Protein backbone atom coordinates (compact mmCIF):
# COMPACT_ATOMS: atom_id res chain seq x y z
CA UNK A 1 0.00 0.00 0.00
CA UNK A 2 2.70 2.47 1.03
CA UNK A 3 4.85 1.47 -1.93
CA UNK A 4 1.95 2.05 -4.33
CA UNK A 5 1.27 5.49 -2.90
CA UNK A 6 4.95 6.40 -3.10
CA UNK A 7 5.06 5.29 -6.73
CA UNK A 8 2.03 7.43 -7.55
CA UNK A 9 3.62 10.48 -5.93
CA UNK A 10 6.88 9.89 -7.81
CA UNK A 11 5.06 9.52 -11.12
CA UNK A 12 3.12 12.71 -10.50
CA UNK A 13 6.32 14.61 -9.70
CA UNK A 14 8.02 13.27 -12.83
CA UNK A 15 4.98 14.37 -14.83
CA UNK A 16 5.31 17.92 -13.56
CA UNK A 17 9.06 18.02 -14.13
CA UNK A 18 9.09 16.28 -17.52
CA UNK A 19 5.51 16.19 -18.88
CA UNK A 20 6.80 15.80 -22.43
CA UNK A 21 8.57 12.58 -21.42
CA UNK A 22 5.88 11.23 -19.10
CA UNK A 23 2.67 9.93 -20.65
CA UNK A 24 -0.14 12.54 -20.71
CA UNK A 25 -2.41 9.97 -19.06
CA UNK A 26 -0.28 10.06 -15.91
CA UNK A 27 0.01 13.84 -16.03
CA UNK A 28 -3.77 14.21 -16.07
Gaussian input, Z-matrix of N, CA and C with variables (Angstrom, degrees):
# hf/3-21g

backbone

0 1
 N
 C     1     B1
 C     2     B2     1     A1
 N     3     B3     2     A2     1     D1
 C     4     B4     3     A3     2     D2
 C     5     B5     4     A4     3     D3
 N     6     B6     5     A5     4     D4
 C     7     B7     6     A6     5     D5
 C     8     B8     7     A7     6     D6
 N     9     B9     8     A8     7     D7
 C    10    B10     9     A9     8     D8
 C    11    B11    10    A10     9     D9
 N    12    B12    11    A11    10    D10
 C    13    B13    12    A12    11    D11
 C    14    B14    13    A13    12    D12
 N    15    B15    14    A14    13    D13
 C    16    B16    15    A15    14    D14
 C    17    B17    16    A16    15    D15
 N    18    B18    17    A17    16    D16
 C    19    B19    18    A18    17    D17
 C    20    B20    19    A19    18    D18
 N    21    B21    20    A20    19    D19
 C    22    B22    21    A21    20    D20
 C    23    B23    22    A22    21    D21
 N    24    B24    23    A23    22    D22
 C    25    B25    24    A24    23    D23
 C    26    B26    25    A25    24    D24
 N    27    B27    26    A26    25    D25
 C    28    B28    27    A27    26    D26
 C    29    B29    28    A28    27    D27
 N    30    B30    29    A29    28    D28
 C    31    B31    30    A30    29    D29
 C    32    B32    31    A31    30    D30
 N    33    B33    32    A32    31    D31
 C    34    B34    33    A33    32    D32
 C    35    B35    34    A34    33    D33
 N    36    B36    35    A35    34    D34
 C    37    B37    36    A36    35    D35
 C    38    B38    37    A37    36    D36
 N    39    B39    38    A38    37    D37
 C    40    B40    39    A39    38    D38
 C    41    B41    40    A40    39    D39
 N    42    B42    41    A41    40    D40
 C    43    B43    42    A42    41    D41
 C    44    B44    43    A43    42    D42
 N    45    B45    44    A44    43    D43
 C    46    B46    45    A45    44    D44
 C    47    B47    46    A46    45    D45
 N    48    B48    47    A47    46    D46
 C    49    B49    48    A48    47    D47
 C    50    B50    49    A49    48    D48
 N    51    B51    50    A50    49    D49
 C    52    B52    51    A51    50    D50
 C    53    B53    52    A52    51    D51
 N    54    B54    53    A53    52    D52
 C    55    B55    54    A54    53    D53
 C    56    B56    55    A55    54    D54
 N    57    B57    56    A56    55    D55
 C    58    B58    57    A57    56    D56
 C    59    B59    58    A58    57    D57
 N    60    B60    59    A59    58    D58
 C    61    B61    60    A60    59    D59
 C    62    B62    61    A61    60    D60
 N    63    B63    62    A62    61    D61
 C    64    B64    63    A63    62    D62
 C    65    B65    64    A64    63    D63
 N    66    B66    65    A65    64    D64
 C    67    B67    66    A66    65    D65
 C    68    B68    67    A67    66    D66
 N    69    B69    68    A68    67    D67
 C    70    B70    69    A69    68    D68
 C    71    B71    70    A70    69    D69
 N    72    B72    71    A71    70    D70
 C    73    B73    72    A72    71    D71
 C    74    B74    73    A73    72    D72
 N    75    B75    74    A74    73    D73
 C    76    B76    75    A75    74    D74
 C    77    B77    76    A76    75    D75
 N    78    B78    77    A77    76    D76
 C    79    B79    78    A78    77    D77
 C    80    B80    79    A79    78    D78
 N    81    B81    80    A80    79    D79
 C    82    B82    81    A81    80    D80
 C    83    B83    82    A82    81    D81

   B1=1.4757
   B2=1.5352
   B3=1.3192
   B4=1.4764
   B5=1.5182
   B6=1.3327
   B7=1.4626
   B8=1.5298
   B9=1.3404
   B10=1.4655
   B11=1.5182
   B12=1.3385
   B13=1.4574
   B14=1.5291
   B15=1.3211
   B16=1.4623
   B17=1.5313
   B18=1.3349
   B19=1.4634
   B20=1.5235
   B21=1.3270
   B22=1.4681
   B23=1.5218
   B24=1.3196
   B25=1.4700
   B26=1.5306
   B27=1.3301
   B28=1.4617
   B29=1.5274
   B30=1.3291
   B31=1.4618
   B32=1.5152
   B33=1.3271
   B34=1.4551
   B35=1.5229
   B36=1.3179
   B37=1.4669
   B38=1.5203
   B39=1.3285
   B40=1.4662
   B41=1.5223
   B42=1.3310
   B43=1.4629
   B44=1.5140
   B45=1.3281
   B46=1.4620
   B47=1.5293
   B48=1.3148
   B49=1.4695
   B50=1.5345
   B51=1.3313
   B52=1.4631
   B53=1.5255
   B54=1.3330
   B55=1.4674
   B56=1.5256
   B57=1.3201
   B58=1.4695
   B59=1.5203
   B60=1.3429
   B61=1.4656
   B62=1.5306
   B63=1.3263
   B64=1.4641
   B65=1.5252
   B66=1.3186
   B67=1.4606
   B68=1.5295
   B69=1.3235
   B70=1.4686
   B71=1.5282
   B72=1.3257
   B73=1.4667
   B74=1.5162
   B75=1.3258
   B76=1.4651
   B77=1.5261
   B78=1.3256
   B79=1.4588
   B80=1.5269
   B81=1.3361
   B82=1.4657
   B83=1.5286
   A1=109.80
   A2=115.36
   A3=119.20
   A4=110.16
   A5=115.75
   A6=120.32
   A7=110.27
   A8=115.86
   A9=120.07
   A10=111.12
   A11=115.43
   A12=119.73
   A13=110.13
   A14=115.92
   A15=120.56
   A16=109.73
   A17=115.36
   A18=119.71
   A19=110.34
   A20=115.96
   A21=119.96
   A22=109.73
   A23=116.67
   A24=121.11
   A25=109.63
   A26=116.40
   A27=120.67
   A28=110.22
   A29=116.32
   A30=120.36
   A31=110.89
   A32=116.20
   A33=120.74
   A34=109.94
   A35=116.82
   A36=121.06
   A37=109.94
   A38=116.41
   A39=120.06
   A40=109.85
   A41=116.12
   A42=120.67
   A43=110.41
   A44=115.91
   A45=120.14
   A46=110.54
   A47=115.96
   A48=119.62
   A49=110.46
   A50=116.39
   A51=119.97
   A52=110.09
   A53=118.36
   A54=121.57
   A55=111.78
   A56=116.58
   A57=118.97
   A58=110.19
   A59=116.83
   A60=119.83
   A61=110.00
   A62=115.81
   A63=119.74
   A64=110.09
   A65=116.49
   A66=120.45
   A67=110.30
   A68=118.14
   A69=122.27
   A70=111.43
   A71=115.91
   A72=120.11
   A73=110.34
   A74=116.64
   A75=121.07
   A76=109.39
   A77=116.00
   A78=120.20
   A79=110.55
   A80=115.75
   A81=119.86
   A82=108.37
   D1=-52.84
   D2=179.84
   D3=-60.62
   D4=-43.80
   D5=-178.13
   D6=-60.07
   D7=-42.13
   D8=-179.67
   D9=-62.37
   D10=-43.39
   D11=-179.03
   D12=-64.85
   D13=-40.88
   D14=-179.80
   D15=-62.75
   D16=-41.39
   D17=-179.93
   D18=-62.88
   D19=-41.40
   D20=-179.60
   D21=-62.29
   D22=-44.13
   D23=-178.93
   D24=-62.97
   D25=-42.78
   D26=-179.50
   D27=-63.21
   D28=-44.01
   D29=179.95
   D30=-62.04
   D31=-40.98
   D32=-179.79
   D33=-63.89
   D34=-42.71
   D35=179.92
   D36=-63.61
   D37=-44.15
   D38=179.65
   D39=-61.55
   D40=-37.51
   D41=178.96
   D42=-59.70
   D43=-44.43
   D44=-177.47
   D45=-69.27
   D46=-37.78
   D47=-178.22
   D48=-75.12
   D49=-47.02
   D50=-177.62
   D51=-130.34
   D52=70.42
   D53=-178.37
   D54=-64.50
   D55=-28.00
   D56=-177.95
   D57=-73.68
   D58=-23.15
   D59=178.62
   D60=-91.04
   D61=-39.96
   D62=-179.56
   D63=-76.58
   D64=147.80
   D65=179.76
   D66=-61.71
   D67=140.80
   D68=-179.87
   D69=-61.20
   D70=-28.40
   D71=178.87
   D72=-59.54
   D73=-43.19
   D74=-178.91
   D75=-70.78
   D76=-38.81
   D77=-178.59
   D78=-61.08
   D79=-41.43
   D80=-179.77
   D81=-76.16

